[in-house]
Amino acid sequence: MVLDVNATLAQPHDRYIGVTMGQFLSTCWEINSGEMTWMNGSATACVLITLVIFCMHRSSLMQARLSLRRTQYRTIASLPIVFGVSSIIPLFSPSSFMVSAFIQKMYEAYCLYTFGVIMFVLLVYEGTRNSPSVNVEAGLRVPDITEALAEQGPKKHFAKPPLC
């Protein structure tokens, strides 16, 4: 038996024999049209409801005074829309699942970063609120923040769970 050397050098797409994504989805619609309609319809309805809630929330955010914090709040408020849209795309094109998951993880990380910045800004505000003057060049001292938080007294951090 003699091996054909040219057969191993063929392009990868020339050797692929299988179903395309369009054929797969059309077969799913033919076999399970009721389930596919329910799945895609309910997902689309949920994304549309989320979009309406987001638009109402965004309009209330736009009425706030222009500040860096407002843009940071808007970034965090956009998280459900990014998750909703990037979750519905794989329903119509399953091959885009990895890209959608990547987009979700990246935006989630960006929102966590933004939340951390907001928390740091609020801590700095608490630390400088009671001091008459702050030396910007010297920087904020951590004891100033801890003293400002200690002045408020002990706080209950964890609430009792319901029905306990």
Secondary structure, DSSP 4 states (H G I P E B T S, - for coil): ----HHHHTS-HHHH--S--HHHHHHHHHHHSHHHHHHHHHHHHHHHHHHHHHHHHHHHHHHTSPP-HHHHHHHHHHTHHHHHHHHHHHHHH-GGGHHHHHHHHHHHHHHHHHHHHHHHHHHHHHHHHHSSS---TTT---HHHHHHHHHHT-----SPPPTT-
